[in-house]
Amino acid sequence: MLFLSFGDTAASFVGTHWGKRQFIGKKSIEGSLACFITCLFLSLFFLSPHIAITGSIIATITEVLPWDLDDNLTVPVFSGIIMTLLY
């Protein structure tokens, strides 16, 4: 849920204000990097580094993908499933 609360918010804020390079739809590289860095920073307090990195990557990829599912559902579900399988 932290990935959704903070990572998705960081991606939206940074992408809207400083996003210059769009690569998938309206998603920007800057916003995606903000999502990854925020998710990684938060998860390193609670998880081992390999799980934190993997979960952050999955959350960022899930947030970027242009599918019909709402990322408010997919980010926590997919990143949570992958991190649980690695744990």
Secondary structure, 3 states (H helix, E strand, C coil): CHHHHHHHHHHHHHHHHHCCCEEECCEEHHHHHHHHHHHHHHHCCCCCHHHHHHHHHHHHHHHHCCCCCCHHHHHHHHHHHHHHHHC
